[in-house]
Amino acid sequence: MEEGVDWIGFPLRLPVHREDISEDDAARVIRSIQSRAQCVLITYLHTADAILTLCRKLNVTTVQLHGDIPIREIERIRMFCPEMVFIKSLVVRAGNLEALKQLVRHFAPHVEGFITDTYDPVTGACGATGKTHDWSVSRQLVSLSPKPVILAGGLTPMNVASGIREVQPAGVDAHTGIEGPDGRKDRAKVRAFVAESRAAFAAG
């Protein structure tokens, strides 16, 4: 994309939030993208059959898993699609650091990376809350994980550099923090987010 993003996420089959676009529209958008950006299915699906069916419809091979998916389902997917890339969510809420460490140890042999996000106790949403979390938790998970960890949760062009400095993640992710008043992605905010992120990573 012109704004310089490396990954483009498509949240679908969501238990709490409303999808931004339909699955058919997402498939059309993905087919139309002519850039180096990698398209990612973001979903709470937790069975191999459902995930594979949706990935084939969208023509994607990278999946961000937000549901409670058993390892055996990931292994089943790899049997049919060995090139699949999995990013497992680690949703930060009050007092769950030890549980998240256990998730890292459990899933690390089976996924290519992790993404930390924020739980909203009011809505029950596990991500896309527009809220930050305790970044010291994400920093500890970065230190523990043998796989790359992406930082998400309430990131905006104004705070992403601070998040990168404090957490030292492999990448960053934004959703609501780069939207305009109409709830759609704002190009100026996306460009600013990318610029701030690249500068912070370059600074080390």
N, CA and C of each residue as an Amber inpcrd file, in Angstrom:
protein
   612
   0.8330000  -1.2000000   0.0000000   0.0000000   0.0000000   0.0000000
   0.8690000   1.2520000   0.0000000   0.2870000   2.3620000  -0.4440000
   1.0200000   3.6250000  -0.5200000   1.5130000   4.0910000   0.8490000
   0.8010000   3.7040000   1.9160000   1.1640000   4.1710000   3.2490000
   2.3550000   3.4060000   3.8280000   2.7810000   2.3290000   3.1860000
   3.9940000   1.6370000   3.6050000   3.8190000   0.5370000   4.6300000
   2.6070000   0.0450000   4.8080000   2.4070000  -1.0300000   5.7820000
   2.9580000  -2.3500000   5.2450000   3.3490000  -3.2310000   6.1690000
   3.8770000  -4.5370000   5.8000000   2.8140000  -5.6320000   5.8650000
   1.8150000  -5.4410000   6.7200000   0.7590000  -6.4370000   6.9190000
  -0.5960000  -5.7360000   6.9150000  -1.5910000  -6.3950000   6.3430000
  -2.9540000  -5.8640000   6.3260000  -3.8780000  -6.9200000   6.9180000
  -4.5150000  -6.5880000   8.0350000  -5.3630000  -7.5470000   8.7260000
  -6.8230000  -7.4300000   8.3270000  -7.4770000  -8.5820000   8.2550000
  -8.9130000  -8.6510000   7.9320000  -9.6230000  -9.4040000   9.0570000
 -10.2050000  -8.6530000  10.0270000 -10.9070000  -9.3090000  11.1390000
 -12.2650000  -9.8550000  10.6810000 -12.4490000 -11.1710000  10.8200000
 -13.6820000 -11.8110000  10.3700000 -14.1040000 -12.9030000  11.3600000
 -15.4110000 -13.2060000  11.3540000 -15.9900000 -14.1870000  12.2890000
 -15.6980000 -13.7770000  13.7330000 -16.1240000 -12.5790000  14.0760000
 -15.8340000 -12.0080000  15.3830000 -17.0010000 -12.2170000  16.3420000
 -16.7270000 -12.6090000  17.6050000 -17.8170000 -12.8440000  18.5520000
 -18.3850000 -11.5680000  19.1700000 -17.5960000 -10.4870000  19.1680000
 -18.0260000  -9.2450000  19.8310000 -18.1610000  -8.1120000  18.8270000
 -17.0970000  -7.7920000  18.1140000 -17.1050000  -6.6520000  17.2080000
 -17.8230000  -6.9660000  15.8980000 -18.2700000  -5.8900000  15.2380000
 -18.8440000  -6.0140000  13.9140000 -17.7220000  -5.9720000  12.8830000
 -17.8150000  -6.8630000  11.8890000 -16.8020000  -6.8720000  10.8360000
 -16.8280000  -5.5640000  10.0560000 -15.6400000  -5.1030000   9.6440000
 -15.5490000  -3.8780000   8.8530000 -16.1270000  -4.0860000   7.4600000
 -15.8580000  -5.2650000   6.8820000 -16.3900000  -5.5960000   5.5620000
 -16.8090000  -7.0610000   5.5540000 -17.5820000  -7.4340000   4.5540000
 -18.0230000  -8.8220000   4.4510000 -16.8830000  -9.7130000   3.9770000
 -17.0620000 -11.0110000   4.1140000 -16.0380000 -11.9500000   3.6510000
 -15.8620000 -11.8750000   2.1380000 -16.9530000 -11.7040000   1.4110000
 -16.8460000 -11.5840000  -0.0490000 -16.0780000 -10.3250000  -0.4340000
 -16.3650000  -9.2200000   0.2540000 -15.6390000  -7.9820000  -0.0400000
 -14.1670000  -8.1100000   0.3360000 -13.8850000  -8.7790000   1.4540000
 -12.4940000  -8.9850000   1.8630000 -11.7330000  -9.7730000   0.8060000
 -12.3690000 -10.8050000   0.2710000 -11.7250000 -11.6080000  -0.7700000
 -11.4280000 -10.7670000  -2.0050000 -12.3600000  -9.8740000  -2.3530000
 -12.1430000  -9.0090000  -3.5260000 -11.0000000  -8.0230000  -3.2670000
 -10.9510000  -7.4630000  -2.0620000  -9.8800000  -6.5270000  -1.7310000
  -8.5250000  -7.2260000  -1.7850000  -8.4550000  -8.4170000  -1.2220000
  -7.1940000  -9.1590000  -1.1990000  -6.7250000  -9.4620000  -2.6170000
  -7.6510000  -9.8260000  -3.4860000  -7.2730000 -10.1040000  -4.8810000
  -6.7600000  -8.8510000  -5.5730000  -7.2300000  -7.6870000  -5.1380000
  -6.8770000  -6.4410000  -5.8260000  -5.5600000  -5.8320000  -5.3370000
  -5.0510000  -6.2960000  -4.1990000  -3.8450000  -5.6930000  -3.6250000
  -2.6240000  -6.0770000  -4.4490000  -1.9280000  -5.0730000  -4.8970000
  -0.7150000  -5.2870000  -5.6890000   0.4490000  -4.5770000  -5.0100000
   0.8560000  -5.1240000  -3.8980000   1.9740000  -4.5630000  -3.1450000
   2.6430000  -5.6950000  -2.3930000   3.7040000  -5.3510000  -1.6700000
   4.4240000  -6.3640000  -0.9060000   3.7370000  -6.6780000   0.4150000
   2.6820000  -5.9630000   0.7470000   2.0100000  -6.1810000   2.0180000
   1.4000000  -7.5860000   2.0850000   1.5580000  -8.2230000   3.2380000
   1.0220000  -9.5630000   3.4660000  -0.3680000  -9.4480000   4.0770000
  -1.3370000 -10.1600000   3.5140000  -2.7020000 -10.1290000   4.0430000
  -2.8630000 -11.1860000   5.1380000  -3.5660000 -10.8160000   6.1900000
  -3.6910000 -11.6720000   7.3670000  -5.1610000 -11.8160000   7.7390000
  -5.6090000 -13.0540000   7.9150000  -6.9390000 -13.3140000   8.4690000
  -6.8440000 -13.2270000   9.9820000  -7.6800000 -12.3780000  10.5810000
  -7.7630000 -12.2630000  12.0360000  -9.0970000 -12.8670000  12.4500000
  -9.0570000 -13.9330000  13.2570000 -10.2950000 -14.6400000  13.5260000
 -10.2880000 -15.3260000  14.8810000 -11.5020000 -15.6050000  15.3760000
 -11.6780000 -16.3510000  16.6170000 -12.0770000 -17.7950000  16.3390000
 -12.0770000 -18.1990000  15.0800000 -12.3600000 -19.5900000  14.7520000
 -11.3420000 -20.4960000  15.4390000 -11.7830000 -21.7010000  15.7980000
 -10.8900000 -22.5720000  16.5490000 -10.8840000 -24.0160000  16.0550000
 -11.3940000 -24.2320000  14.8540000 -11.3350000 -25.5790000  14.2820000
 -10.6220000 -25.5210000  12.9380000  -9.9040000 -26.6040000  12.6260000
  -9.1250000 -26.6480000  11.3900000 -10.0060000 -26.4680000  10.1650000
 -11.1260000 -27.1540000  10.1230000 -11.9890000 -27.1000000   8.9400000
 -12.4880000 -25.6850000   8.6770000 -12.9410000 -25.0000000   9.7260000
 -13.4820000 -23.6500000   9.5580000 -12.3960000 -22.6730000   9.1300000
 -11.2200000 -22.7840000   9.7330000 -10.1230000 -21.8780000   9.3960000
  -9.6430000 -22.1150000   7.9710000  -9.4610000 -23.3700000   7.5970000
  -9.0120000 -23.6800000   6.2390000 -10.0110000 -23.2080000   5.1980000
 -11.2930000 -23.4010000   5.4650000 -12.3240000 -22.9890000   4.5120000
 -12.2800000 -21.4850000   4.2890000 -12.1440000 -20.7230000   5.3660000
 -12.1190000 -19.2650000   5.2410000 -10.8140000 -18.8000000   4.5860000
  -9.6970000 -19.4260000   4.9310000  -8.4190000 -19.0490000   4.3090000
  -8.4610000 -19.2780000   2.8030000  -9.0480000 -20.3800000   2.3850000
  -9.1320000 -20.6710000   0.9530000 -10.0510000 -19.6830000   0.2470000
 -11.1260000 -19.2820000   0.9240000 -12.0250000 -18.2960000   0.3330000
 -11.3250000 -16.9650000   0.1310000 -10.4900000 -16.5850000   1.1110000
  -9.7970000 -15.2980000   1.0500000  -8.4830000 -15.3760000   0.2850000
  -7.9730000 -16.5910000   0.1050000  -6.6580000 -16.8070000  -0.5100000
  -5.5460000 -16.1970000   0.3420000  -5.5510000 -16.5420000   1.6380000
  -4.5000000 -16.1030000   2.5540000  -3.8670000 -17.3240000   3.2130000
  -2.6200000 -17.1690000   3.6380000  -1.9230000 -18.2530000   4.3300000
  -1.3200000 -17.7850000   5.6530000  -1.7400000 -16.6150000   6.1150000
  -1.3130000 -16.1250000   7.4240000  -2.5570000 -15.8690000   8.2680000
  -2.5750000 -16.4220000   9.4760000  -3.7600000 -16.3310000  10.3340000
  -3.3590000 -15.8670000  11.7220000  -4.0620000 -14.8610000  12.2070000
  -3.9100000 -14.4110000  13.5870000  -5.0240000 -15.0710000  14.3870000
  -4.6380000 -15.9410000  15.3120000  -5.5880000 -16.7610000  16.0650000
  -5.9320000 -16.0910000  17.3920000  -7.1830000 -15.6840000  17.5420000
  -7.6150000 -15.0640000  18.7900000  -8.4900000 -15.9860000  19.6230000
  -8.8790000 -17.1190000  19.0800000  -9.7170000 -18.0420000  19.8220000
  -8.9030000 -19.0340000  20.6330000  -9.6020000 -19.8060000  21.4670000
  -8.9590000 -20.8580000  22.2590000  -8.8440000 -22.1150000  21.4050000
  -7.8370000 -22.1340000  20.5710000  -7.6830000 -23.2180000  19.6150000
  -6.7670000 -24.3140000  20.1780000  -7.1960000 -25.5670000  20.0950000
  -6.3240000 -26.6600000  20.5430000  -5.1490000 -26.8450000  19.5760000
  -4.0190000 -27.2960000  20.1020000  -2.8360000 -27.5370000  19.2840000
  -3.1450000 -28.5320000  18.1760000  -3.9630000 -29.5180000  18.4610000
  -4.2560000 -30.5370000  17.4460000  -4.9110000 -29.9400000  16.2100000
  -5.6690000 -28.8490000  16.3790000  -6.3010000 -28.2080000  15.2290000
  -5.2530000 -27.4780000  14.3790000  -4.2720000 -26.8740000  15.0240000
  -3.1740000 -26.2460000  14.2790000  -2.4040000 -27.3090000  13.5000000
  -2.1470000 -28.4350000  14.1290000  -1.4200000 -29.5120000  13.4560000
  -2.2110000 -30.0550000  12.2740000  -3.5290000 -30.1370000  12.4120000
  -4.3730000 -30.6020000  11.3000000  -4.2870000 -29.6390000  10.1210000
  -4.2950000 -28.3520000  10.4020000  -4.1900000 -27.3600000   9.3260000
  -2.8680000 -27.5290000   8.5920000  -1.7980000 -27.7160000   9.3430000
  -0.4800000 -27.8600000   8.7120000  -0.3960000 -29.1040000   7.8340000
  -1.1680000 -30.1330000   8.1480000  -1.1850000 -31.3310000   7.3060000
  -1.6900000 -30.9980000   5.9050000  -2.6950000 -30.1190000   5.8380000
  -3.2990000 -29.7590000   4.5550000  -2.6490000 -28.5330000   3.9190000
  -2.0580000 -27.6800000   4.7640000  -1.4830000 -26.4270000   4.2720000
  -0.1930000 -26.1350000   5.0440000   0.8950000 -26.8370000   4.7160000
   2.1350000 -26.6870000   5.4880000   2.7470000 -25.2950000   5.4270000
   2.3660000 -24.4970000   4.4360000   2.9290000 -23.1510000   4.3270000
   2.2130000 -22.1330000   5.2200000   1.1950000 -22.5670000   5.9580000
   0.4310000 -21.6450000   6.7860000   1.2920000 -21.0260000   7.8800000
   1.0870000 -19.7260000   8.1150000   1.7840000 -18.9890000   9.1650000
   0.7670000 -18.6150000  10.2410000   1.0860000 -18.9300000  11.4970000
   0.1740000 -18.6560000  12.6020000   0.7740000 -17.6440000  13.5700000
  -0.0460000 -16.6740000  13.9640000   0.3060000 -15.7080000  15.0090000
  -0.7420000 -15.8550000  16.1080000  -0.3110000 -16.2450000  17.3070000
  -1.2500000 -16.5010000  18.4090000  -1.3700000 -15.2680000  19.2960000
  -2.6000000 -14.9020000  19.6090000  -2.8250000 -13.7330000  20.4630000
  -2.5530000 -14.0650000  21.9250000  -2.0540000 -13.0690000  22.6300000
  -1.8470000 -13.1200000  24.0780000  -2.5720000 -11.9080000  24.6510000
  -3.7510000 -12.1270000  25.1890000  -4.6040000 -11.0210000  25.6110000
  -4.3260000 -10.6780000  27.0700000  -3.8330000  -9.4670000  27.2840000
  -3.4160000  -9.0310000  28.6160000  -4.6180000  -8.5020000  29.3860000
  -4.7910000  -9.0420000  30.5710000  -5.7900000  -8.5280000  31.5020000
  -5.1710000  -8.5170000  32.9020000  -5.8350000  -7.9340000  33.8500000
  -5.2680000  -7.7980000  35.1930000  -4.9330000  -9.1630000  35.7880000
  -3.6770000  -9.3320000  36.1870000  -3.2910000 -10.5190000  36.9300000
  -3.1000000 -11.7930000  36.1410000  -2.9600000 -11.7140000  34.8090000
  -2.8560000 -12.9670000  34.0540000  -1.4830000 -13.2060000  33.4310000
  -0.4440000 -12.5580000  33.9530000   0.8870000 -12.7200000  33.3770000
   1.3350000 -14.1740000  33.3740000   1.1630000 -14.8840000  34.4830000
   1.6260000 -16.2680000  34.5480000   0.8750000 -17.1450000  33.5520000
  -0.4110000 -16.8910000  33.3710000  -1.1820000 -17.6490000  32.3870000
  -0.6760000 -17.3780000  30.9760000  -0.3050000 -16.1340000  30.7020000
   0.2230000 -15.7980000  29.3820000   1.5820000 -16.4490000  29.1570000
   2.4010000 -16.5090000  30.1780000   3.6880000 -17.2040000  30.0530000
   3.4720000 -18.6710000  29.7130000   2.4710000 -19.2760000  30.3370000
   2.1610000 -20.6740000  30.0360000   1.7070000 -20.8410000  28.5900000
   0.9170000 -19.8800000  28.0920000   0.4820000 -19.9330000  26.6940000
   1.6720000 -19.8450000  25.7490000   2.6350000 -18.9760000  26.0740000
   3.8260000 -18.8590000  25.2360000   4.5570000 -20.1940000  25.1800000
   4.7690000 -20.8060000  26.3210000   5.4840000 -22.0910000  26.3530000
   4.7050000 -23.1670000  25.6000000   3.3910000 -23.1320000  25.7240000
   2.5410000 -24.1520000  25.1110000   2.4950000 -24.0270000  23.5920000
   2.3690000 -22.7800000  23.0980000   2.1710000 -22.5770000  21.6620000
   3.4520000 -22.3190000  20.8820000   4.5270000 -21.9440000  21.5470000
   5.7480000 -21.5610000  20.8320000   6.2250000 -22.5970000  19.8130000
   6.1530000 -23.9050000  20.0950000   6.6080000 -24.8700000  19.0950000
   5.6810000 -24.9890000  17.8800000   4.5080000 -24.3730000  17.9600000
   3.4850000 -24.6160000  16.9410000   3.0820000 -23.3790000  16.1460000
   3.5970000 -22.2020000  16.5180000   3.2350000 -20.9780000  15.8040000
   4.4990000 -20.2260000  15.4110000   4.3240000 -19.2760000  14.4970000
   5.4660000 -18.4830000  14.0370000   5.6680000 -17.2050000  14.8360000
   4.6630000 -16.8160000  15.6100000   4.7900000 -15.5970000  16.3880000
   3.6040000 -15.3920000  17.3020000   3.6840000 -14.3310000  18.1110000
   2.6170000 -13.9680000  19.0370000   2.2740000 -12.4900000  18.8610000
   1.0810000 -12.1200000  19.3300000   0.6930000 -10.7120000  19.3550000
   0.0050000 -10.4370000  20.6840000   0.4880000  -9.4290000  21.4120000
  -0.1510000  -9.0590000  22.6690000  -1.2580000  -8.0480000  22.3880000
  -2.3430000  -8.1610000  23.1250000  -3.4710000  -7.2580000  22.9280000
  -4.1400000  -7.0210000  24.2680000  -5.2210000  -6.2640000  24.2760000
  -5.8350000  -5.7940000  25.5150000  -7.2450000  -6.3310000  25.6870000
  -7.5520000  -6.7860000  26.8930000  -8.9020000  -7.2310000  27.2480000
  -9.7140000  -6.0600000  27.7790000 -10.9730000  -5.9910000  27.3670000
 -11.8780000  -4.9580000  27.8660000 -12.9050000  -5.6160000  28.7750000
 -12.8330000  -5.4140000  30.0900000 -13.7760000  -6.0710000  30.9980000
 -15.2180000  -5.5920000  30.8470000 -15.3970000  -4.4300000  30.2240000
 -16.7520000  -3.8950000  30.0560000 -17.4930000  -4.6310000  28.9390000
 -16.8120000  -4.8200000  27.8080000 -17.4600000  -5.4510000  26.6550000
 -17.1130000  -6.9330000  26.5200000 -16.0380000  -7.3570000  27.1850000
 -15.5830000  -8.7340000  27.0200000 -14.7480000  -8.9330000  25.7810000
 -14.4210000  -7.8470000  25.0900000 -13.6400000  -7.9440000  23.8530000
 -12.1910000  -8.2780000  24.1580000 -11.6360000  -9.2040000  23.3800000
 -10.2270000  -9.5970000  23.5110000  -9.4480000  -9.0480000  22.3240000
  -9.2510000  -7.7300000  22.3230000  -8.5860000  -7.0810000  21.2080000
  -9.5040000  -6.1030000  20.5240000  -8.9110000  -5.1910000  19.7430000
  -9.6480000  -4.1330000  19.0580000 -10.4760000  -3.3170000  20.0440000
  -9.9000000  -3.1020000  21.2320000 -10.6000000  -2.3610000  22.2810000
 -10.2630000  -0.8750000  22.2670000  -9.1810000  -0.5070000  21.5700000
  -8.7350000   0.8730000  21.5980000  -8.0540000   1.2360000  22.9050000
  -7.7400000   0.2230000  23.7210000  -7.1380000   0.4660000  25.0310000
  -5.7430000  -0.1390000  25.0970000  -4.8540000   0.5620000  25.7600000
  -3.5260000   0.0130000  26.0130000  -3.5880000  -0.9060000  27.2360000
  -2.5090000  -1.6520000  27.4530000  -2.3940000  -2.4840000  28.6470000
  -1.0520000  -2.1960000  29.3160000  -0.7600000  -2.9320000  30.3510000
   0.5030000  -2.7760000  31.0620000   1.6270000  -3.2750000  30.1660000
   2.3910000  -2.3430000  29.6020000   3.4290000  -2.7340000  28.6500000
   4.5420000  -3.5480000  29.2950000   4.6840000  -3.4750000  30.6050000
   5.7070000  -4.2960000  31.2560000   5.3810000  -5.7790000  31.1130000
   4.0990000  -6.1110000  31.0030000   3.6910000  -7.5040000  30.7580000
   4.1660000  -7.9370000  29.3760000   3.9040000  -7.1120000  28.3800000
   4.3530000  -7.4450000  27.0230000   5.8700000  -7.5410000  26.9640000
   6.5650000  -6.6760000  27.6960000   8.0300000  -6.7250000  27.6930000
   8.5300000  -8.0620000  28.2380000   7.9040000  -8.5530000  29.2830000
   8.3050000  -9.8400000  29.8430000   8.0280000 -10.9860000  28.8740000
   6.9220000 -10.8870000  28.1380000   6.6030000 -11.9260000  27.1610000
   7.5830000 -11.9030000  25.9900000   8.0110000 -10.7000000  25.5960000
   9.0370000 -10.5810000  24.5530000  10.3210000 -11.2760000  25.0030000
  10.6870000 -11.0560000  26.2500000  11.9130000 -11.6480000  26.7800000
  11.8150000 -13.1650000  26.8710000  10.6350000 -13.6550000  27.1810000
  10.4270000 -15.1050000  27.3620000  10.3000000 -15.8580000  26.0540000
   9.6240000 -15.2600000  25.0800000   9.2300000 -15.9900000  23.8730000
  10.4060000 -16.2790000  22.9420000  10.4990000 -17.5300000  22.4640000
  11.4940000 -17.8450000  21.4380000  11.0390000 -17.4280000  20.0410000
   9.8060000 -16.9760000  19.9400000   9.2490000 -16.5230000  18.6720000
   8.9870000 -15.0210000  18.7300000   8.9290000 -14.3500000  17.5790000
   8.6800000 -12.8960000  17.5750000   7.3500000 -12.5360000  18.2360000
   7.3310000 -11.3930000  18.9060000   6.1150000 -10.9020000  19.5570000
   5.7860000  -9.5190000  19.0070000   4.5550000  -9.3650000  18.5590000
   4.0450000  -8.0940000  18.0370000   3.2690000  -7.3990000  19.1530000
   3.4310000  -6.1050000  19.2800000   2.6940000  -5.3300000  20.2770000
   1.4620000  -4.7070000  19.6430000   0.3060000  -4.9080000  20.2760000
  -0.9450000  -4.2780000  19.8500000  -1.6890000  -3.8040000  21.0920000
  -2.8050000  -3.1480000  20.8690000  -3.6310000  -2.6950000  21.9730000
  -3.5450000  -1.1990000  22.1960000  -4.4650000  -0.4550000  21.5850000
  -4.5500000   0.9830000  21.8230000  -3.4140000   1.8000000  21.2530000
  -2.6780000   1.2460000  20.2890000  -1.5570000   1.9920000  19.7180000
  -2.0480000   3.0350000  18.7170000  -1.4110000   4.1980000  18.7490000
  -1.7440000   5.3180000  17.8740000  -0.4300000   5.9330000  17.3790000
  -0.4930000   6.8630000  16.4320000   0.7370000   7.5520000  16.0380000
   1.3970000   8.2930000  17.2000000   0.6250000   8.6430000  18.2280000
   1.1460000   9.4210000  19.3450000   1.9030000   8.5640000  20.3660000
   1.5510000   7.2650000  20.4960000   2.1770000   6.4670000  21.5590000
   2.9770000   5.2680000  21.0500000   2.9620000   5.0130000  19.7390000
   3.6080000   3.8040000  19.2470000   5.1130000   3.8120000  19.4760000
   5.7610000   4.9700000  19.3540000   7.2030000   5.0270000  19.5840000
   7.5360000   4.6720000  21.0290000   6.7320000   5.1510000  21.9640000
   6.9460000   4.8160000  23.3760000   6.7680000   3.3230000  23.6030000
   5.7660000   2.7360000  22.9660000   5.5360000   1.3040000  23.0970000
   6.7040000   0.4910000  22.5810000   7.2480000   0.9040000  21.4510000
   8.3870000   0.1980000  20.8680000   9.6050000   0.3020000  21.7810000
   9.8590000   1.4860000  22.3130000  11.0070000   1.6640000  23.2070000
  10.8720000   0.8240000  24.4720000   9.6760000   0.7680000  25.0350000
   9.4870000   0.0650000  26.3040000   9.4170000  -1.4440000  26.1350000
   8.7400000  -1.9110000  25.0790000   8.4740000  -3.3510000  24.9290000
   9.5380000  -4.0530000  24.0910000  10.1300000  -3.3430000  23.1460000
  11.0840000  -3.9410000  22.2050000  10.4650000  -5.1140000  21.4250000
   9.3040000  -4.9000000  20.8220000   8.6410000  -5.9770000  20.0900000
   9.2680000  -6.1760000  18.7170000   8.8490000  -7.2530000  18.0540000
   9.3010000  -7.5010000  16.6830000   8.5150000  -6.6650000  15.6870000
   7.3320000  -6.2230000  16.0750000   6.4860000  -5.4070000  15.2100000
   5.3800000  -4.7780000  16.0210000   4.5990000  -3.9190000  15.3890000
   3.4730000  -3.2680000  16.0600000   2.2380000  -3.3560000  15.1770000
   1.0860000  -3.2470000  15.8260000  -0.1970000  -3.4200000  15.1410000
  -1.1590000  -2.3520000  15.6290000  -1.9030000  -1.7690000  14.7180000
  -2.9020000  -0.7630000  15.0900000  -4.2090000  -1.0500000  14.3620000
  -5.2990000  -0.7330000  15.0380000  -6.6230000  -0.9040000  14.4240000
  -7.4390000   0.3650000  14.6720000  -8.0280000   0.4890000  15.8410000
  -8.8640000   1.6650000  16.1160000  -8.0380000   2.9390000  16.2090000
  -6.7570000   2.8210000  16.5580000  -5.9150000   3.9960000  16.7370000
  -5.5410000   4.7140000  15.4580000  -5.8840000   4.1230000  14.3030000
  -5.6100000   4.7860000  13.0260000  -6.9020000   4.9980000  12.2380000
  -8.0070000   5.0820000  12.9710000  -9.3010000   5.3250000  12.3340000
  -9.7360000   6.7730000  12.5150000 -10.5340000   7.2430000  11.5700000
 -11.1190000   8.5670000  11.6730000 -12.4270000   8.5190000  12.4300000
 -13.1230000   9.6560000  12.5390000 -14.3980000   9.7200000  13.2610000
 -15.4720000   8.8060000  12.6700000 -15.3190000   8.4640000  11.3750000
 -16.3180000   7.6120000  10.7300000 -16.0550000   6.1230000  10.9510000
 -14.9850000   5.8040000  11.6880000 -14.6820000   4.4090000  11.9520000
 -13.9110000   3.7190000  10.8430000 -13.5410000   4.4660000   9.8020000
 -12.7550000   3.9050000   8.7140000 -11.2950000   4.3000000   8.8850000
 -10.4030000   3.5420000   8.2580000  -8.9830000   3.8570000   8.3650000
  -8.6930000   5.2230000   7.7400000  -7.9080000   6.0260000   8.4480000
  -7.5460000   7.3670000   8.0240000  -6.1370000   7.3250000   7.4420000
  -5.9990000   7.6880000   6.1670000  -4.7020000   7.5700000   5.4980000
  -3.6170000   8.3710000   6.1870000  -3.9410000   9.5610000   6.6130000
  -2.9350000  10.3960000   7.2780000  -2.4730000   9.7450000   8.5760000
  -3.3890000   9.1640000   9.3290000  -3.0230000   8.4940000  10.5700000
  -2.1990000   7.2450000  10.2920000  -2.5440000   6.5070000   9.2450000
  -1.7610000   5.3220000   8.8880000  -0.3350000   5.7220000   8.5290000
  -0.2010000   6.7520000   7.6960000   1.1430000   7.2110000   7.3080000
   1.9400000   7.6520000   8.5270000   1.2950000   8.3870000   9.4360000
   1.9750000   8.8510000  10.6360000   2.3810000   7.6850000  11.5270000
   1.5110000   6.6920000  11.6390000   1.8170000   5.5120000  12.4580000
   3.0170000   4.7650000  11.8920000   3.0260000   4.5660000  10.5830000
   4.1440000   3.8700000   9.9390000   5.4410000   4.6560000  10.1250000
   5.3910000   5.9640000   9.9320000   6.5930000   6.7900000  10.0660000
   7.1390000   6.7590000  11.4950000   6.2690000   6.9040000  12.4730000
   6.6900000   6.8800000  13.8730000   7.2650000   5.5020000  14.2420000
   6.6270000   4.4530000  13.7370000   7.0970000   3.0920000  14.0280000
   8.4660000   2.8340000  13.4410000   8.6270000   3.1760000  12.1740000
   9.9150000   2.9200000  11.5100000  11.0390000   3.7170000  12.1720000
  10.7550000   4.9420000  12.5540000  11.7750000   5.7570000  13.2100000
  12.1730000   5.1590000  14.5540000  11.1830000   4.6810000  15.3230000
  11.4690000   4.1030000  16.6400000  12.2470000   2.7960000  16.5100000
  11.8930000   1.9640000  15.5390000  12.6440000   0.7210000  15.3400000
  14.0670000   1.0220000  14.8850000  14.2170000   1.9910000  14.0210000
  15.5480000   2.3460000  13.5260000  16.4450000   2.8870000  14.6350000
  15.8360000   3.5660000  15.5960000  16.5960000   4.1430000  16.7100000
  17.0330000   3.0840000  17.7110000  16.4060000   1.8970000  17.6030000
  16.7780000   0.8080000  18.5170000  16.1810000   0.9830000  19.8810000
